Each structure stands twice: as C-alpha cells, then as structure tokens.
Amino acid sequence: MKMRIIVSFFIIVFLFGCTSGFNIEEKKNPDIQGRIVVVDARKNKVDVFTDNGIYPLKVTSSTQIINKKTGNQLILKDLDIRYRADVWFVSEGDQYFANHIIVSRITQSDLLPNMLSSKEGEYNIYLYSKKDGLDVYNHEVVQQIMNNEKYNTILNKIKFNDFNNLSVKVFNIKKSPTILVLDNENIVLQAHDFNKLLKFFKECTENVRVKTDQLTFKGESKHWKAVLKEDYKEVWRKNKSSYENYVTEKLDLTYKEKNVDIIKNVKYHYQSNAKECSGNIDIRKKGDNFFFNAKNQGENREITRCDDNYFLKINWNGKKETMRLKSEK
C-alpha cells in the first residue's frame, strides 16, 4: 500500500512538472499568432483566428495568461475579442492545450489605417445601429448623399461601411446610430445625428471648385481615321491651395480599307505639348466597320487644351503612318 502511494505521488509530480514546468525561453517563437474571436470561460476555451484558420484552445489551471504591456497575469474572464494573442501550446490529437498566452489589446490606432480612405477627397463612412428596425442605408440622408450629383462630382468617392464586432468594441460604441467619417488622414466626424453627416458634406463642397469638360481631336491619314476623346475633371480645394485632376483618354481608330483581316500588331503613339502615350490596340467590329480602341486614364496628369494638337503615329504589319489630330472646339 505504501509503495502504491509513493508511485502515485511520483506520477502526479511528473505530470505537474510537464505542464507547469513549461519554459517560454526554451521555445521563443509562439506556435500561433492571431486574434481572439471567442472566449468561453465556462468551458475554459478560447478561439484564436490566424492566417491558417481558427485554433480552439483549451485553457487549464496551469495556463499562464500574461498582458504583454503590463506584465500582469490575467484570467480567462479578462479576455475578449479586443485582444491579439501569441500562444504556446501542446497538442493531443485534434485538441490544443494552451501553456502560455501573451495578449495585447487592439487599439483604435491599430484599426484606423485600414479604415482610412486612400486619398484626399475620398471619404469612408462607418454606420452602426442596433437591431431596432433602423435601416441606415435607406435613411433619407444617406440616400441624399449617395444620389447627390454635386457631391459625386466634387468628392472623388464616398463609401459606406458597416462596423464589425471588433470595431464596435474597440471604439466603445454604445449609442445607436453612430456615424464615423474618415478621410485619408483621420476621423473627421463622429456623430449620432444623420443631419450632421449631411451638414459635413455640404461644408466640404463650399470651398471647392470643379471644372469638367470633354475635348475631341480628329485626324485622318491614307489608311486610317482617328478620334481621340479626352474627358477631364479638375478640382481646386481649400481656396485653390490644393489641385488635382482626373483624365480619361479614349482613342478610336478606323481602318479605311476592306481587307482588315490582314492587320496584325497595331501599335500607336500620340503626343501633344502636354503629354504622350503609346501602346497596343485590340480590334473590335461594330456593324460593317472595324474599330481599334485604346483607353488610358490617370490622375494629376497634364491636360491637353483645345488650342493644342496631337500627333499620332500608327504602326501595323511593318507599315507606318502619321497624322495630326485637331480639336473640334
């Protein structure tokens, strides 16, 4: 009987040493890194989302949970979806037992880079409402902003988004509705009234001047006819201290002969005093006519004015022709 007790004691000591004796220094890199998505304190379970999927982890009495910033030890009930986690674990079959979990709190600064718009003049709007019957996307103010031609002309893009559960937690959003507007640098509006959202965009367009126009340049050579259309929008912001433009050019070539099937490897190059562009052209058929189309677009480019000309070079089947394209205005 005494021998049996001694053996049992050594077995317990050995098992306890296998878990509580875990040394993080012996295994510097964590087994997984990810974001906590589920915490179930009743079942002693935490799910961590990683690039390789979700890991369901079992938390035992010997699991160490450490706050990375303070070094304080936490318990499972302290955790929620606002935490990232570095986890060291042991696996038994398809079960994972956490030995050591180091957590860090996700902050607004962590989320903001992915919430900002990509450039000046664009806005990302985040809307939150509880399940109380309010359909924010059909709200009259939201519809007015989305369908307002003036806003769509002056502002490059207005994009509406929903808050996810993590954002609601991190931004501590409790009031419904909550509206966040972000530009390319920071949060520019936080409100609970849709009329404040409308007022914000009205103010955005007060000190902005926009000019839109389309120029058409035409020309002809022995074998080709060409039409180059240039659509552009110029925007002056903040009393002309900020300027940007958006230019789209479409080149249509028509082959004047009937044996269009023999044409291969059509290349173009056009140039004005403001800019130049070149590329290859694909053939398309419209009725009995064959067209060769090319489209170029960009931002903050030089704009060719109506008193300027383009010079167009076309290469095909080892041949070359040049023509001048003149504005119709």
Residue pairs with C-beta under 8 A, 6 or more apart in sequence:
16 62
19 60
19 62
19 99
20 62
22 62
22 64
22 88
22 99
22 100
24 88
24 100
27 88
30 86
30 87
30 88
30 102
31 87
31 88
31 89
32 48
32 50
32 52
32 55
32 85
32 86
32 87
32 89
33 50
33 84
33 85
33 86
33 87
34 48
34 49
34 50
34 51
34 55
34 84
34 85
34 87
35 48
35 49
35 81
35 83
35 84
35 85
35 106
35 166
36 46
36 47
36 48
36 49
36 79
36 80
36 81
36 82
36 83
36 84
36 85
36 103
37 47
37 48
37 49
37 54
37 81
38 45
38 46
38 47
38 81
39 45
39 46
39 47
39 76
39 77
39 79
39 80
39 81
40 46
41 76
41 77
44 58
44 59
44 60
44 76
45 56
45 57
45 58
45 59
46 56
46 57
46 59
46 76
46 79
46 85
46 98
46 101
47 54
47 55
47 56
47 57
48 54
48 55
48 57
48 85
48 87
55 87
55 89
55 96
56 96
57 87
57 89
57 96
57 97
57 98
57 101
58 95
58 96
58 97
58 98
59 65
59 76
59 98
59 101
60 97
60 98
62 99
63 97
63 98
63 99
63 100
63 101
64 73
64 99
64 100
64 101
65 73
65 74
65 75
65 76
65 78
65 79
65 101
65 103
66 72
66 73
66 74
66 100
66 101
66 102
66 103
67 73
67 74
67 103
67 104
68 86
68 102
68 103
68 104
69 104
69 105
74 103
79 103
80 169
81 165
81 166
81 169
82 105
82 106
82 166
82 169
82 170
83 103
83 104
83 105
83 106
84 103
84 104
84 106
85 101
85 102
85 103
86 101
86 102
86 103
87 98
87 100
87 101
87 102
88 98
88 99
88 100
88 101
89 96
89 97
89 98
89 99
90 96
90 97
90 99
91 97
106 166
106 170
107 170
108 170
108 171
110 170
111 166
111 167
111 170
111 171
112 182
112 186
112 187
115 124
115 126
115 161
115 167
115 180
115 182
116 124
116 182
116 183
116 184
116 185
116 186
117 123
117 124
117 157
117 159
117 182
117 183
117 184
118 184
119 156
119 184
120 183
120 184
120 237
120 242
120 244
121 154
121 155
121 156
121 157
121 235
121 237
121 244
122 155
122 156
122 157
122 158
122 159
122 183
122 184
123 155
123 157
123 158
123 159
123 181
123 182
123 183
123 188
123 201
124 159
124 161
124 181
124 182
125 158
125 159
125 160
125 161
125 179
125 180
125 181
125 182
125 197
126 161
126 162
126 163
126 167
126 179
126 180
126 181
126 182
127 136
127 137
127 142
127 160
127 161
127 162
127 163
127 177
127 178
127 179
128 162
128 163
128 168
128 173
128 176
128 177
128 178
128 179
129 136
129 176
129 177
129 178
130 176
132 176
134 176
134 177
136 142
136 177
137 160
139 194
140 194
141 194
141 195
141 197
141 198
142 160
142 194
142 197
144 198
145 151
145 158
145 197
145 198
145 201
146 158
146 160
148 201
150 205
151 158
151 201
151 205
152 158
153 210
153 212
153 233
154 204
154 205
154 208
154 210
154 235
155 201
155 204
155 205
156 246
158 201
163 171
163 173
163 178
163 180
167 173
171 180
175 192
176 192
177 192
177 194
178 190
178 191
178 192
179 189
179 190
179 191
179 192
179 193
179 194
179 196
179 197
180 187
180 189
180 190
181 187
181 188
181 189
181 190
181 197
181 200
182 188
188 200
189 196
189 197
189 200
191 197
191 200
207 237
207 238
207 239
208 235
208 236
208 237
209 235
209 236
209 240
210 233
210 234
210 235
210 236
211 233
211 234
212 231
212 232
212 233
212 234
213 231
213 232
214 229
214 230
214 231
214 232
215 229
215 230
215 232
215 304
215 305
215 306
215 327
215 328
215 329
216 227
216 228
216 229
216 230
216 327
216 328
216 329
217 227
217 228
217 229
217 230
217 304
217 309
217 310
217 325
217 326
217 327
217 328
218 225
218 226
218 227
218 228
218 325
218 326
218 328
219 225
219 226
219 310
219 312
219 323
219 324
219 325
219 326
220 226
220 323
221 314
221 321
221 322
221 323
222 256
222 321
223 255
223 256
223 257
223 319
223 321
224 253
224 254
224 255
224 256
224 314
224 321
224 323
225 253
225 254
225 256
226 251
226 252
226 253
226 254
226 312
226 314
226 323
226 325
227 251
227 252
228 249
228 250
228 251
228 252
228 270
228 310
228 312
228 325
229 249
229 250
229 252
230 247
230 248
230 249
230 303
230 304
231 247
231 248
231 249
231 250
232 245
232 246
232 247
232 248
232 303
233 245
233 246
234 243
234 244
234 245
234 303
235 243
235 244
235 245
235 246
236 242
236 243
237 243
237 244
244 299
244 300
245 299
245 300
245 301
245 303
246 297
246 298
246 299
247 297
247 298
247 299
247 301
247 303
248 295
248 296
248 297
249 277
249 295
249 296
249 297
250 293
250 294
250 295
251 268
251 270
251 281
251 293
251 294
251 295
251 296
251 312
252 291
252 292
252 293
253 266
253 268
253 281
253 291
253 292
253 293
253 314
254 289
254 290
254 291
254 292
255 263
255 290
255 292
260 283
260 290
262 317
263 283
263 316
263 317
264 316
264 317
265 280
265 315
265 316
265 317
266 280
266 281
266 283
266 292
266 314
266 315
266 316
267 278
267 279
267 280
267 281
267 314
267 315
267 316
268 278
268 279
268 280
268 281
268 294
268 312
268 313
268 314
268 315
269 276
269 277
269 278
269 312
269 313
270 276
270 277
270 278
270 310
270 311
270 312
270 313
270 325
271 277
271 310
271 311
272 304
272 308
272 309
272 310
272 311
273 304
273 308
274 302
274 303
274 304
274 305
274 308
275 301
275 302
275 304
277 296
279 294
279 296
280 294
281 292
281 293
281 294
282 292
282 293
282 294
283 290
283 291
283 292
284 290
284 291
284 292
284 293
285 291
304 310
306 327
306 329
307 327
308 327
309 324
309 325
309 326
309 327
310 324
310 325
311 322
311 323
311 324
311 325
312 322
312 323
312 324
312 325
313 320
313 321
313 322
314 320
314 321
314 322
314 323
